Each structure stands twice: as C-alpha cells, then as structure tokens.
Amino acid sequence: MLTLYYAKGSSALASHILLEEVGADYAVHEVPIQHGAHKEPAFLAVNPKARVPALQTPEGVLTENPAILNYVAATHPQAGMLPDTPFQRAQADALNAYLCATMHVAFAHKLRGARWADTEEARADMANKVAENLADCCALLEEHYIKGPWALGDQFTVCDAYLALVPLWLGKAGVDISAYPKLQAHSDAMKQRPAALTVMAIHGI
Ligand SMILES: N[C@@H](CCC(=O)N[C@@H](CS)C(=O)NCC(=O)O)C(=O)O
C-alpha cells in the first residue's frame, strides 16, 4: 500500500496525477502547508526536509517528485509510463531534473525568497525576476524539449505528469501560457484525461 503526503495546489500534484494515471492502490494524507503542518513533528518523521510530496512505500519513504514518479512508473509497468530505451529514459530524467531543480526553484523565488535572502529588498528583487525566469524556461521547453503532443512524443510518460505543474506556476507568476503553443496544447490535452482531471479537482484546480 502506498500513501501520498500532499498539499492542495502544491507540486505534489505531479506525483498524485501519476498515481491516479497508473491505477495505483494508494491512500492520501493531506499536509496543509499553509498552516505549517509540514513543520510538525508528525510530518518531519515522514520527511525531515519538511516538503511535500512524500510517498510512503512498503520499503520506506520516498521524496522528490522525479524519484517518486520513477518509482510509481517502475512499479506499475503495465501503465507504460517510462520510455523504452535507456537513452529515452535518460531524456525523461533530464527533463524531470530540469523541472525540479531549475523551473520549480525559479518559481519558488516568488513566495519562498526567505530561503535565500534576509532583506525585504533582496526578496522583492528575486520575486520581480520570477516571471522573466519562468518565461525563459518555457521558451527552452517549447523550442527544445516538448516534442508533442506529449513531452517525449506520442507516449504519455512520467514527464507529462510533472509538466502538469507548469500552467500552475505560470498562472501564479502572471506568465501567459498562450505564448507557448506546445505548452498550451499540453495543458489542454491534460484536461482531457479523466485521471488528471480527478486529481486536479482534489487540488482545487
Ligand atoms: N524538490 C522537491 C520540492 C518539494 C517542495 O518544495 N514542495 C513545496 C510545495 S510545492 C513545499 O513542501 N513547500 C513547503 C515549504 O517550503 O515550507 C520535489 O520536487 O518534490
């Protein structure tokens, strides 16, 4: 049995969508980060990094969206969420690493500036750069990484569950997704998938 620790509207959406897409047998445990629940001892015992998502598995807890996505895909091979060849799998890892370590972090500078700077002025400077940085990320994804209709081509994969976060980040940062036709089409296509829609509704999206 799997248990996903998540907060509504957070980046846990990606792992949540994949669990639903593969038809996993899983439970959910909401961690309302807006009330500081992720800093309570009960959750720190699950994830000492105080972040969602976290996935309780029979072998222990996994954190970080890319790791959770790969685990869920690998344990549900019938769903075909990983590409076939080692090279394509590495391409999927590269895209997910970019979303995790570059694009999500760029977005986090909007509300989480206190991680990096102590003064109001520095935090405001960082927040003011978020839209520009996300637009740069989108241009790169659009030009070099999204093959279409799904991230890696015809097959829906782990990357597509992660890319479901991009419209949220852009909306909150005031970046118009319609400037990026492949990302817009991807967002529209996600809304045609019953599993993704179910999870988005849970997250209030
Ligand atoms: N690299 C992590 C990022 C997780 C993360 O930053 N989650 C946010 C929600 S989107 C969080 O828990 N924030 C709580 C905080 O920063 O205090 C992943 O991809 O799983």
The ligand as an SDF file (V2000), in Angstrom:
LIG
                    3D

 20 19  0  0  0  0  0  0  0  0999 V2000
   12.2400   19.2330   -4.9960 N   0  0  0  0  0  0  0  0  0  0  0  0
   11.0330   18.8990   -4.2820 C   0  0  0  0  0  0  0  0  0  0  0  0
   10.3170   20.1990   -3.9470 C   0  0  0  0  0  0  0  0  0  0  0  0
    9.2230   19.9870   -2.9530 C   0  0  0  0  0  0  0  0  0  0  0  0
    8.6720   21.3320   -2.4870 C   0  0  0  0  0  0  0  0  0  0  0  0
    9.3500   22.3720   -2.4590 O   0  0  0  0  0  0  0  0  0  0  0  0
    7.3900   21.3090   -2.0890 N   0  0  0  0  0  0  0  0  0  0  0  0
    6.7560   22.5040   -1.5980 C   0  0  0  0  0  0  0  0  0  0  0  0
    5.3230   22.5570   -2.0790 C   0  0  0  0  0  0  0  0  0  0  0  0
    5.2410   22.9110   -3.8040 S   0  0  0  0  0  0  0  0  0  0  0  0
    6.7600   22.5170   -0.0920 C   0  0  0  0  0  0  0  0  0  0  0  0
    6.5750   21.4890    0.5320 O   0  0  0  0  0  0  0  0  0  0  0  0
    6.9650   23.7040    0.4890 N   0  0  0  0  0  0  0  0  0  0  0  0
    6.9510   23.8780    1.8920 C   0  0  0  0  0  0  0  0  0  0  0  0
    7.9490   24.9110    2.3370 C   0  0  0  0  0  0  0  0  0  0  0  0
    8.7210   25.3870    1.5060 O   0  0  0  0  0  0  0  0  0  0  0  0
    7.9630   25.2550    3.5120 O   0  0  0  0  0  0  0  0  0  0  0  0
   10.1630   17.9920   -5.1350 C   0  0  0  0  0  0  0  0  0  0  0  0
   10.1750   18.0920   -6.3480 O   0  0  0  0  0  0  0  0  0  0  0  0
    9.4700   17.1190   -4.5890 O   0  0  0  0  0  0  0  0  0  0  0  0
  1  2  1  0
  2  3  1  0
  2 18  1  0
  3  4  1  0
  4  5  1  0
  5  6  2  0
  5  7  1  0
  7  8  1  0
  8  9  1  0
  8 11  1  0
  9 10  1  0
 11 12  2  0
 11 13  1  0
 13 14  1  0
 14 15  1  0
 15 16  2  0
 15 17  1  0
 18 19  2  0
 18 20  1  0
M  END
$$$$
